Amino acid sequence: MAFFTHQLSRTLCSSAARNAAIKHITVIGGGLMGSGIAQVAATTGHSVVLVDTSEDILKKSAKSIEGSLKRVVKKKFADKPEAGEEFVQKVLKNISTSTDAAAVAQKTDLVVEAIVENLKVKQDLFSALDKVAPEHTIFASNTSSLPIADIASSTARLDRFGGLHFFNPVPMMKLVEVIKAPGTSQQTFDALLDFTKALGKHPVSCKDTPGFIVNRLLVPYLMEAVRLHERGHGSKEDIDVAMKLGAGYPLGPFELLDYVGLDTSKFIIDGWYNMEPENPLFSPSPLLNKLVAEGKLGKKTGEGFYKYK
């Protein structure tokens, strides 16, 4: 009876811990996505630690977040500059930075990873954090293309691992894809949904399939536009205009590819092709491969399908 009571107590405590509201967030990756996630979480009153490998990166991240907040202030506090400055400082006080992910993970409710789209790198990160993070801590990846189950396989907390796919720019985009992998518990999934809502975002539930919902529809569409152009069935300019005026899209497929980054799109389609080489929607593009090999990655390099310099 004493053993049973002890086990029941442990189970109830564990369940209560996992159902507790997520208050402390660790965001791994100080790039565009990580900084955006940190900003939104801090704005909604969460305590956030932004982690990256160097102080220089973190200083740039902090500057980026402050600049983004000041742009928000110009719109929301146009007639109240003092209130606007108070808002900025209040949000910034909720964010701290660190280069020691393992130390931070020892006292956090949720780890959100937003680093390079490389399965091995993500697995190594989570494997290390799994050894030091508390039992109640939930792990989540912001991957846009890699299977959550594959990333989670490096840990011993498959039930406390899910996906949180935010969209760029994070402070403006309302959608978050919340991914339930085969091992994700319902408690964890519900906690991630609640957290997303607490950020003021709109969550959609996704299965752990290639590209989830948005990219599973979007990337094949973009690739088919490239193939259409490769076959000589339309210029990139005409295809872009057709989709903007005919389908009501704000950007044409080639404009969007340049905005996202051609290397990112190539990485996604190559990964899917390796998983399902028989699927014609995942076939690689010679033209896309050529541009990436030449370093023409889109707006970030000044040239992709279009020139920006």
Phi, psi and omega in degrees: 000318180297320179295316180299316179299319180296316181294318179297318179300316179298318181296315181294320179296317180296316179297317180296320180297320183286336179272351181294151180297142178282120183243322183251123185244136170247121179253120180262115181117112184263020178283197184301313182289313181299317179297320179295318178297316179299317181298312182296318180295318179292323180296329181266017171090008177278150174273122190237136169242121179263125186242136171209181189278344182217153178294327180298316178298317182293326176295319177294322179297314181297320179295320179296317179296316180297319178296320179295319179296322180292329175291324176296317181300320181301328181271316187273336183234038183303323182261001182225071183301324180293319177294325178296316179293322178297320178298313181300312182294325179296317180293315182297329179293339180277355183243129170235168182232159180201153173254005182246088184298320183297319180294317182293321184295344182287349183216051181225156179269330185214132172252121175248118181265130178221061181249192184304145180282072180225118187301314182298318180296317179294317179298316180298319179298307184292328177299317179292317182291329181299331182285340186241341183287147178299161182300325185281347186294132177264139175255140177216143177250143176265017181306146178258352187214338184275144179297130178299320181300323180293320179292316183293337185298344180276000183240173176253017181236055181301328181286341181248038182225129179212187180243140173230097183262103177274166181238150186266133359278131188304317182298336184260325186280125186279337188279141168224125175275122179256116190255128176256109176283167180305327182269351183293127179285159178295325178299315180295316181298316178296321179295321179290322176297314180297318178299316179301316179294323179295335176281354183083018181261169177251108181276146168237140182276132182231148169275163183275068180243159183308120177080357180058243179252300188298305183290334178295330176269322187286312186296315176300324175299314179297317180293324178293328175296318178296317180295322177301316179291321179297325179284353181080021182268003177174143175286157179298325179295315182291323178296318178298313180297318181300317182286331178285314184274331183270326182251353178078017179284141180291332177230146172284166184298324180285325175296318181291320177300317179295325180289316181291322185113121184294328178293323178295314179295320178296318180300316181295309185292325177296320179295317179293322179297321178294328179281321183224072184296342180277350182277113183297337179292339183259010182295138179294163179245122177302321181292316179297317179299320181295314181296318180295318179298330179275359180079014179266090191258003181116207185300326184292339177250001178091351179202139174214245171288333176238164176261142184237008179248000000 
